[in-house]
Amino acid sequence: MNRLKDLREDKDLKQKDVAKIFNIDQSNYSKYELEKINIPIQLLKQFAKYYNTSIDYILCETNEIKPYPKIKK
Protein backbone atom coordinates (compact mmCIF):
# COMPACT_ATOMS: atom_id res chain seq x y z
CA MET A 1 0.00 0.00 0.00
CA ASN A 2 1.46 3.27 -0.98
CA ARG A 3 -0.10 5.01 2.00
CA LEU A 4 1.36 2.52 4.42
CA LYS A 5 4.77 3.05 2.85
CA ASP A 6 4.34 6.85 2.93
CA LEU A 7 3.35 6.79 6.60
CA ARG A 8 6.36 4.62 7.42
CA GLU A 9 8.74 6.84 5.48
CA ASP A 10 7.29 9.98 7.10
CA LYS A 11 8.59 8.58 10.40
CA ASP A 12 11.97 7.75 8.79
CA LEU A 13 11.47 4.06 9.48
CA LYS A 14 12.62 1.07 7.48
CA GLN A 15 10.40 -1.95 6.94
CA LYS A 16 12.46 -3.94 9.42
CA ASP A 17 11.87 -1.22 12.04
CA VAL A 18 8.09 -1.42 11.64
CA ALA A 19 8.21 -5.20 11.63
CA LYS A 20 10.07 -5.12 14.94
CA ILE A 21 7.67 -2.59 16.50
CA PHE A 22 4.66 -4.75 15.63
CA ASN A 23 6.41 -8.09 16.16
CA ILE A 24 5.75 -9.29 12.62
CA ASP A 25 7.93 -10.74 9.90
CA GLN A 26 9.57 -8.12 7.67
CA SER A 27 8.73 -10.09 4.53
CA ASN A 28 5.04 -10.04 5.47
CA TYR A 29 5.20 -6.31 6.12
CA SER A 30 6.71 -5.83 2.67
CA LYS A 31 3.82 -7.81 1.19
CA TYR A 32 1.34 -5.52 2.98
CA GLU A 33 2.94 -2.47 1.39
CA LEU A 34 2.96 -4.13 -2.02
CA GLU A 35 -0.66 -5.27 -1.57
CA LYS A 36 0.34 -8.89 -2.13
CA ILE A 37 -1.47 -10.00 1.03
CA ASN A 38 -4.22 -8.44 3.12
CA ILE A 39 -3.45 -6.86 6.45
CA PRO A 40 -5.25 -8.59 9.34
CA ILE A 41 -7.84 -6.22 10.82
CA GLN A 42 -6.25 -6.17 14.29
CA LEU A 43 -2.91 -5.21 12.78
CA LEU A 44 -4.56 -2.62 10.58
CA LYS A 45 -6.09 -1.06 13.69
CA GLN A 46 -2.66 -1.00 15.33
CA PHE A 47 -1.11 0.68 12.27
CA ALA A 48 -3.82 3.35 12.26
CA LYS A 49 -3.30 4.04 15.95
CA TYR A 50 0.49 4.10 15.65
CA TYR A 51 0.43 6.47 12.65
CA ASN A 52 -2.39 8.55 14.19
CA THR A 53 -4.68 8.14 11.21
CA SER A 54 -7.72 6.12 10.20
CA ILE A 55 -8.00 2.69 8.66
CA ASP A 56 -9.86 4.35 5.78
CA TYR A 57 -6.86 6.58 5.11
CA ILE A 58 -4.48 3.61 5.04
CA LEU A 59 -6.84 1.79 2.67
CA CYS A 60 -7.16 4.86 0.39
CA GLU A 61 -10.88 5.26 1.10
CA THR A 62 -10.37 8.89 2.15
CA ASN A 63 -7.77 11.59 1.71
CA GLU A 64 -8.35 12.87 5.26
CA ILE A 65 -5.27 11.87 7.23
CA LYS A 66 -6.64 12.85 10.65
CA PRO A 67 -8.19 10.00 12.64
CA TYR A 68 -11.87 9.97 13.42
CA PRO A 69 -12.95 11.36 16.79
CA LYS A 70 -13.14 8.75 19.55
CA ILE A 71 -16.51 7.50 20.72
CA LYS A 72 -17.38 8.80 24.17
CA LYS A 73 -18.40 6.03 26.51
Residue, then its C-alpha position, 0 to 999 in steps of 0.5 A: m500500500n502506498r499510503l502505508k509506505d508513505l506513513r512509514e517513510d514519514k517517520d523515517l522508518k525502514q520496513k524492518d523497524v516497523a516489523k520489529i515494532f509490531n512483532i511481525d515478519q519483515s517479509n510479510y510487512s513488505k507484502y502488505e505495502l505491495e498489496k500482495i497480502n491483506i493486512p489482518i484487521q487487528l494489525l490494521k487497527q494497530f497501524a492506524k493508531y500508531y500512525n495517528t490516522s484512520i483505517d480508511y486513510i491507510l486503505c485509500e478510502t479517504n484523503e483525510i489523514k486525521p483519525y476519526p474522533k473517539i466514541k465517548k463512553 
